[in-house]
């Protein structure tokens, strides 16, 4: 039973880590109620956006972050892939939630 529990915990840790993707925020701009974020993801230029005033919408600083895709239950936007951006791990192993975005 103990071995089974260890395998399950290892597998869930692996799956959580596999869902994280490194992303670099290159620049941001604000136009009216929309925040546009230019990113590098998997070596390709891409964009994500959020609507100011909506929970989780921020104007992030350029830099390196971690990104996870949100489940449908957590998603705020209905017409795109919803993601949450976290800071890179700190020395204490903690990450700070930055915001939620729609990948265009």
N, C-alpha and C positions, 0 to 999 in steps of 0.2 A: 504494500500500500504506500509506503514512504517513497519507494522508487517511482511509482506512478505519479504521485504528487510532484516529485522533482522534475519528471519529464514534462508534465503539464505546465509547470511554472517556467521551465526553460523554453518551451514552445511558445507560450504567450509573450515572454520577453523578446524572443526572436521575431515574432510577428509584429510586435509594436515597433521594434527597431527597424524592421524592413519597410514599414509604412512611412517612416521619416525620410524626407529627401532634403538634401542641402539645396539652398536657393540663395542667390545673391541679388539683393535689391540694388539696382544701378541708379535709379532716380525716381522721383515722384513729382506729380503735379496735381493741382486742384483746379477744377473747373466747375463753378457753381456748387452743386451738392455732390459731385463725383470726385473721388480720389483715383487717379490713374497711377499705377506702380509699374515701372519697367523693370523686368527681372531677367536673370540668366538661370535657366533651368535645364539640367541635362545637357549643358553646353550650347543651348539655343536661346535666342532672345525671345521673350514672351511678355505678356502683359496680364495684369490682374487689376481689379477695380473693387471699390466698395462705395456705398452711398453714405455720405456724412449724415450723422444723426441716427443711423442704424447701429444697434448694439455691435460692438467689436470693430467698427470702422475707425481706423486711425491713419495718420500720415507717418509711415515709418521712415526712419533714417536709412540712408544707404548703408549696405554692409552685408555680412554673411548671417544667414538664419537657417532654421530648420522648418520644413513645411510638412503638414500631414493633411490628407484628404478627409473631409468630414463626412459622417454618415448622413443619410437622408433626414434622420431625426434631428440632427444638429444643424443642418443647412438652413441658411437664411435666404439665399437666392435660388430661384427655381430654374433658371435658364443656362446654368453653367456648372462647372465643377467647383464646389466650395472647399476652401482650404483654410487652415489656421496656421499662422506664422508664430514661431517661438524663437527666442534668442538662442544662441549657441549655449551649450552647457557651461556653467561656471565651474570654478575649481571645486566648489562644494557639491557638484553634480546636479545642480538645480537648473531649471530653464524657466524663463519668464514668458508668459503668453503675451504676444504683441497685438494680434488682431485677426479678424476673419475677412476673407476676400473671395472674389469670384474670378477664376482664371478664365480669360477670354480666349 
